[in-house]
Amino acid sequence: MKIRRKKKTIMGWIYSFIIFILIIFFLRGIVLFGLKKINMILLPVQSKIYTTSVGVRETFEILTKYKEIFKENIELKKKLALVEYQDELLKNFAEENERLRKLLKIKEETRYKTLVAKISFQNIQELYTTFSIKLGEQDGVKVNMPILIEKTLIGKIVETSAHYSKVRMITANDSYVSCLAENKILGILSGNTGESLYFKPTSTLESDLKIGEEIYTSGISDVYPKGLYVGKIKNIISENNGLEKIYEIENNLNIYNLNEVIVITGE
């Protein structure tokens, strides 16, 4: 009897274990099926989360690369600007060197005592009237000293201070200079606040000049010595029914690019 009971008990445990295993497998299938369903339901959400995370990562990488490219672009611009500045500086040095060579040659050829002065100020509203130079009383500059640009008369000193002077140009509206044409015809040169000057002979009987003839200072003035080049005849203007002639004079000066001038300080 005891043996039979023992067998029954063992068989009961075996059956119970088998049933337990079957239940586990059954439940596992249900759980897996449920998880599959849940995954299918959550797939759109997971997809959006994944896409968003990828987009964020790509955006971050783009921003990082943009910063690097932007920084590199700034550095390249700086280098380019530096090269352009150096090129412009070399060009300016070359131009200044050429101008100074010309001025030195003029100083050696002229019979006058001269000083070379830098333009210190030029008012855009007074381009053909006045400008200032960086030389003054302490440099020996005085009122009425003539001013040349290369070999061409441009004006005279009208005001001085210790280190600066003001120049009144012969192109100013109220400027008058006694001049001679090449054929010794005497006349008055006047300005008109513009590029051109106007030469009017003192005698209508001698006003027979031709285009291209050069005009020089006469030396009659106490300010300008004789023989300073002023310009050449560009055009002939007739007045009073052709009885009177006025000659338009050009001096080929670039008023927008004044850099250095020559001050005549004496013989």
C-alpha positions as CSV (number, residue, x, y, z in Angstrom):
1,M,0.0,0.0,0.0
2,K,2.8,2.3,0.9
3,I,4.5,1.6,-2.4
4,R,1.4,2.3,-4.4
5,R,0.9,5.6,-2.6
6,K,4.4,6.5,-3.2
7,K,4.1,5.8,-6.9
8,K,0.9,7.8,-7.1
9,T,2.5,10.7,-5.3
10,I,5.5,10.6,-7.7
11,M,3.2,10.4,-10.7
12,G,1.2,13.3,-9.4
13,W,4.3,15.4,-9.1
14,I,5.3,14.4,-12.6
15,Y,1.8,15.3,-14.0
16,S,1.8,18.5,-12.1
17,F,5.3,19.4,-13.5
18,I,4.2,18.6,-17.0
19,I,1.1,20.7,-16.6
20,F,3.2,23.5,-15.2
21,I,5.6,23.4,-18.1
22,L,2.6,23.4,-20.6
23,I,1.1,26.4,-18.8
24,I,4.5,28.2,-18.9
25,F,4.8,27.6,-22.7
26,F,1.2,28.6,-23.2
27,L,1.6,31.8,-21.2
28,R,5.0,32.5,-22.9
29,G,3.2,32.3,-26.3
30,I,0.5,34.7,-25.1
31,V,3.1,37.1,-23.7
32,L,5.1,37.0,-27.0
33,F,2.0,37.5,-29.0
34,G,1.1,40.4,-26.8
35,L,4.5,41.9,-27.1
36,K,4.4,41.6,-30.9
37,K,1.1,43.4,-30.9
38,I,2.4,46.1,-28.6
39,N,5.5,46.5,-30.8
40,M,3.2,46.9,-33.8
41,I,1.2,49.5,-32.0
42,L,4.3,51.4,-30.8
43,L,6.2,51.1,-34.1
44,P,5.0,54.6,-35.5
45,V,6.0,56.2,-32.2
46,Q,9.4,54.4,-32.2
47,S,9.9,55.3,-35.8
48,K,9.3,59.0,-35.1
49,I,11.6,58.9,-32.0
50,Y,14.3,57.2,-34.1
51,T,13.9,59.7,-37.0
52,T,13.9,62.6,-34.6
53,S,17.1,61.4,-32.9
54,V,18.8,60.8,-36.2
55,G,17.7,64.3,-37.4
56,V,19.0,65.9,-34.1
57,R,22.3,64.1,-34.6
58,E,22.6,65.1,-38.2
59,T,21.7,68.7,-37.3
60,F,24.3,68.8,-34.6
61,E,26.9,67.5,-37.1
62,I,25.8,70.1,-39.6
63,L,26.1,72.9,-37.1
64,T,29.5,71.6,-36.0
65,K,30.7,71.6,-39.6
66,Y,29.1,75.0,-40.3
67,K,31.0,76.5,-37.3
68,E,34.2,75.0,-38.6
69,I,33.5,76.2,-42.2
70,F,32.5,79.6,-40.9
71,K,35.7,79.9,-38.8
72,E,37.8,78.8,-41.8
73,N,36.0,81.3,-44.0
74,I,36.7,84.1,-41.6
75,E,40.4,83.1,-41.4
76,L,40.6,83.0,-45.2
77,K,39.0,86.4,-45.5
78,K,41.5,87.8,-42.9
79,K,44.4,86.4,-44.9
80,L,43.0,87.7,-48.2
81,A,42.5,91.1,-46.7
82,L,46.0,91.1,-45.3
83,V,47.4,90.2,-48.8
84,E,45.3,92.9,-50.5
85,Y,46.4,95.4,-47.9
86,Q,50.1,94.5,-48.4
87,D,49.6,94.8,-52.2
88,E,47.9,98.2,-51.8
89,L,50.7,99.3,-49.4
90,L,53.4,98.2,-51.9
91,K,51.6,100.0,-54.7
92,N,51.3,103.2,-52.6
93,F,55.0,103.0,-51.7
94,A,55.9,102.6,-55.3
95,E,53.7,105.5,-56.3
96,E,55.1,107.7,-53.5
97,N,58.7,106.7,-54.5
98,E,58.0,107.7,-58.1
99,R,56.6,111.1,-57.0
100,L,59.5,111.8,-54.7
101,R,62.0,110.9,-57.5
102,K,60.2,113.5,-59.7
103,L,60.3,116.1,-56.9
104,L,64.0,115.5,-56.2
105,K,64.7,115.9,-59.9
106,I,62.7,119.2,-60.0
107,K,64.5,120.5,-57.0
108,E,67.9,119.7,-58.6
109,E,66.8,121.4,-61.9
110,T,65.2,124.6,-60.5
111,R,67.0,127.8,-59.7
112,Y,64.9,128.4,-56.6
113,K,65.2,127.4,-53.0
114,T,62.4,125.0,-52.3
115,L,60.8,122.8,-49.7
116,V,58.6,119.7,-50.2
117,A,55.4,119.7,-48.2
118,K,52.7,117.0,-47.7
119,I,49.1,117.9,-48.2
120,S,47.5,117.8,-44.8
121,F,43.9,118.8,-45.5
122,Q,41.7,119.3,-48.6
123,N,38.0,120.3,-48.2
124,I,35.8,118.5,-50.8
125,Q,33.8,121.7,-51.0
126,E,36.9,123.8,-51.8
127,L,38.7,121.5,-54.2
128,Y,39.6,124.4,-56.5
129,T,40.0,127.1,-53.8
130,T,42.2,126.1,-50.9
131,F,44.1,123.3,-49.2
132,S,46.5,123.0,-46.3
133,I,50.1,121.7,-46.1
134,K,52.1,120.3,-43.3
135,L,54.8,123.0,-43.2
136,G,54.6,126.3,-41.2
137,E,56.5,129.2,-39.8
138,Q,59.0,126.9,-37.9
139,D,60.0,125.4,-41.3
140,G,60.6,128.8,-42.8
141,V,57.3,129.1,-44.7
142,K,55.9,132.6,-45.1
143,V,52.8,134.3,-46.6
144,N,52.9,134.8,-50.4
145,M,55.4,132.0,-51.1
146,P,54.4,130.3,-54.5
147,I,53.3,126.7,-54.5
148,L,54.0,124.2,-57.3
149,I,52.7,120.8,-58.1
150,E,55.7,119.3,-59.9
151,K,56.6,122.2,-62.3
152,T,53.1,123.7,-62.5
153,L,52.1,126.8,-60.5
154,I,49.0,126.0,-58.3
155,G,48.8,128.9,-55.8
156,K,50.4,130.8,-52.9
157,I,50.6,130.7,-49.2
158,V,47.9,132.9,-47.6
159,E,48.0,131.9,-43.9
160,T,50.7,130.3,-41.7
161,S,50.9,128.8,-38.2
162,A,53.8,127.0,-36.4
163,H,53.5,123.7,-38.3
164,Y,50.8,124.2,-41.0
165,S,50.0,126.6,-43.8
166,K,47.0,127.4,-46.0
167,V,47.3,127.6,-49.8
168,R,45.1,129.8,-52.0
169,M,44.8,128.2,-55.5
170,I,45.0,130.1,-58.8
171,T,41.9,128.3,-59.8
172,A,39.9,130.1,-57.1
173,N,37.2,132.5,-58.4
174,D,39.0,135.7,-57.1
175,S,42.5,134.7,-58.2
176,Y,44.4,136.9,-60.7
177,V,48.0,136.3,-62.0
178,S,50.0,138.4,-64.5
179,C,51.2,136.0,-67.2
180,L,53.0,135.9,-70.6
181,A,52.2,133.7,-73.6
182,E,55.0,132.1,-75.5
183,N,55.0,135.0,-78.0
184,K,55.4,137.5,-75.2
185,I,51.8,138.6,-75.2
186,L,51.0,139.9,-71.7
187,G,47.7,139.2,-70.0
188,I,45.8,138.4,-66.8
189,L,45.1,134.8,-65.8
190,S,42.0,134.3,-63.7
191,G,40.3,131.3,-62.0
192,N,36.7,130.2,-62.1
193,T,36.5,127.6,-59.2
194,G,36.9,124.8,-61.7
195,E,39.5,122.8,-63.7
196,S,40.1,125.5,-66.3
197,L,41.8,128.9,-66.1
198,Y,41.2,131.9,-68.3
199,F,43.9,134.1,-69.9
200,K,42.8,137.6,-71.2
201,P,45.5,139.7,-73.0
202,T,45.8,143.2,-71.9
203,S,45.7,144.5,-75.4
204,T,43.1,143.4,-78.0
205,L,45.6,144.2,-80.8
206,E,48.0,141.5,-79.6
207,S,45.4,138.8,-78.7
208,D,46.4,136.4,-81.5
209,L,47.3,133.1,-79.7
210,K,46.9,129.5,-80.9
211,I,45.7,126.4,-79.2
212,G,48.6,124.5,-77.5
213,E,50.6,127.6,-76.7
214,E,52.0,127.6,-73.2
215,I,51.4,130.3,-70.5
216,Y,54.0,131.4,-67.9
217,T,54.1,133.9,-65.1
218,S,55.3,137.3,-66.2
219,G,57.3,138.2,-63.2
220,I,55.5,141.6,-62.9
221,S,53.9,140.4,-59.7
222,D,55.7,140.7,-56.3
223,V,54.5,137.2,-55.5
224,Y,55.2,135.0,-58.5
225,P,58.7,135.1,-60.1
226,K,59.0,135.1,-63.9
227,G,58.8,131.9,-65.9
228,L,56.6,129.6,-63.7
229,Y,54.6,127.3,-65.9
230,V,50.8,127.7,-65.6
231,G,49.3,125.7,-68.5
232,K,48.6,125.7,-72.2
233,I,45.7,127.1,-74.3
234,K,42.9,124.6,-74.7
235,N,40.2,126.7,-76.3
236,I,39.6,130.2,-77.7
237,I,36.5,132.1,-76.6
238,S,35.3,135.2,-78.6
239,E,33.5,138.1,-77.0
240,N,32.1,141.5,-78.2
241,N,31.4,140.1,-81.7
242,G,34.9,138.6,-82.1
243,L,36.7,141.8,-81.2
244,E,37.9,140.5,-77.8
245,K,39.3,137.0,-77.1
246,I,39.7,135.0,-73.9
247,Y,41.7,131.9,-73.9
248,E,40.8,128.8,-71.8
249,I,43.9,127.3,-70.2
250,E,44.3,123.7,-68.9
251,N,47.1,122.6,-66.6
252,N,46.5,118.8,-66.5
253,L,46.6,118.6,-62.7
254,N,44.6,115.8,-61.0
255,I,43.0,117.9,-58.2
256,Y,41.6,114.7,-56.6
257,N,45.0,113.2,-56.1
258,L,47.1,115.9,-54.5
259,N,49.9,114.4,-52.3
260,E,53.0,116.6,-52.2
261,V,53.7,120.2,-53.3
262,I,56.8,122.3,-53.7
263,V,57.1,125.6,-51.8
264,I,59.4,128.2,-53.4
265,T,61.1,129.9,-50.5
266,G,63.5,132.1,-52.4
267,E,66.0,132.5,-55.3
